């Protein structure tokens, strides 16, 4: 067992500080990488999405379905409704059944702006999650 004196003198004592230069170098490289890639993430890329069949969702509750025809007519379930009545009706229905899922069935020829308007109205009615209904390929 060794019980001798330390060989360290005042001039050769170990340094008690951490060298942060490598850490700063790594952080600067990461900063540059994120600065270069961030603008690329905000731009849209035009892609042709593949056609796929998704399995049917299994649910215990019958969802609330908002249908939009190609001419812009709106329906809640099978009842015709005006665009001005949509948000108040959805709010009233959701007060009775708070966990009721909401789906949008849009005709394939419905303008995207109309679907976006309905989604915006659903958001003002307090709906945070909306499902979009599609048809499988035949």
N, C-alpha and C positions, 0 to 999 in steps of 0.2 A: 504494500500500500504506500502510496506516495504522499508525503506530508511536507514537501519542500516549499520554498518560496516561489512565487511567480516570476517568470523571466521577463515580464513586461516592465519597461521603464516608463518614465513620464513621456519620453519622446516617441516611444513605439507603442503606445496604448491603442487598442482597437477603436475605430471610429464609431461613435454611437448614433450616427445620423443615417437616414435612408437616402440613397441616391435616387432622386425623382426624375432625373433626366430621361431614362428609358420610358418611364410612365408618360411623361409629357410628349415624347416622340410618338408613342402609340396613339395617344389621344388626338394628336394633331392629324395623324394619318386617317383615323376613323372620322374625324370631323370633315376632312376633305372628301372622303368617300361618300358620306351622307349628303354633303352639299352638292355633289355631282349627281347623285342618284335621285334626290328628292324631286327635281323638276320632271324627271322621267315618269314618276309614279302618278303625277297629276294629269298627264295627258292621256287622252283616250286612244285606243288602238282599234282599228277596224278589223274585225275578225268575222268569219263565217262560222257560226256555231254549229256543231253537228246535231243531227236529229237523234233523239234518244227516247226510249220509253221508260218512264219512271213507274215504280210500283205504286199502287193505290195506298193512300194513307188510311190507317185504322184509327177511328175516333169513336168515342162514346156519345158525344154531343153532336146534334145536327148543326152544322155551321150556318152562320148568317151569310147569304150569298147576295152580292150586289152585281147585277148583270148589266152590261152596256152593249146595246145594239150598234150596228154600223152607222145608223142615222143619228145616234146620240141619245136615244131613249134609255132611261134608267129604270131598273126594277130592283126592289128588295124582295128576295125570294121570287115570287111570281107576280107581285103587285107593282103596277106602273107608278112611278114617283117622279116629281120634278127635281131638278138639281138643287133648288132652294130648300126643299123639304128633306134632303138627304141627311145632313148633319143633325138636325133636331130629332129625326126619327131614330137614327143610329144611337144617339145619346139616350133616348128613352128606352130603347130595347136593351142597351148595355146596363142601364140601371137595374132592370129586372134580372138580367143574367150577366153578371160581370165577367165571367170567364169564357163567354161565348166567342169562338173563333170567327173571324171575318175573312171571306174570300171574295175576290173580284173575278168575274167571268166576263172577259171582253171578247167581242167578235174579232175575228182575224183582220177585218177591214176597218176596225175602229181606229180613229186617229190617236196617236200616242198622247197628244195634248189632252184629249178627253179623259184618258185613263189617269194621267198625271193630276188633272183637276179633281177627279173623284178621290184619288189617294190623298190629296191635300185636304179635301173636305173631311175625309175619315180621320186624318190626323187632328184636325181642329175639334172633332167629336171625341177625342181622347183615345183613339185606336192607335197603338204603337206598332202592332204586328199585323200585317196583311198578307194573305196568301193569294197567289195568282193561279187560276185554274186553267189547265191546258188539256187538250185532247191527245190521246196516243195516236201514233201513226197507224193507218189501216193498210 
